Amino acid sequence: MLDKKSISVLKVLNKLATGTAYKVTTSEEIITTLNQKSQYDADSIRQIIDFLEKQEYINIKFSEENTYCYSLLPKARSVLEQETGKVKPKKSSPTILQYVYTMIASFIGSMLALIIFFSITI
């Protein structure tokens, strides 16, 4: 389970990333993108990124001081979808018009089947 700070850093990493490709970013870039700059410093960003890597939310290709080359993993994308409320839409229930069309189509299909059956047997 992620805390609020980890989720906010993950959202920023997702915003900075492009698809599944690796992205190079710095701690300063992450801090400037975050809304609450006073709560974060380079050390806290490093700790959060290390935690996200250990929990398999991101993949770190390399890191030097305050520079990171990372890629988001599918686990992170699913968490972000849940956080933003972009969960798969529910299927809508069929309307009365759909029932009527289904009944008409089944009636026409049955009539065609009877016509073909009787034309073959006669």
ABEGO torsion letter per residue (X at the ends): XBBAAAAAAAAAAAAABBEABBBBBBAAAAAAABABAAABBAAAAAAAAAAAAAAGABBBABBBEABBBBBBBAAAAAAAAAAAGABBBBBBBBBAAAAAAAAAAAAAAAAAAAAAAAAAAX
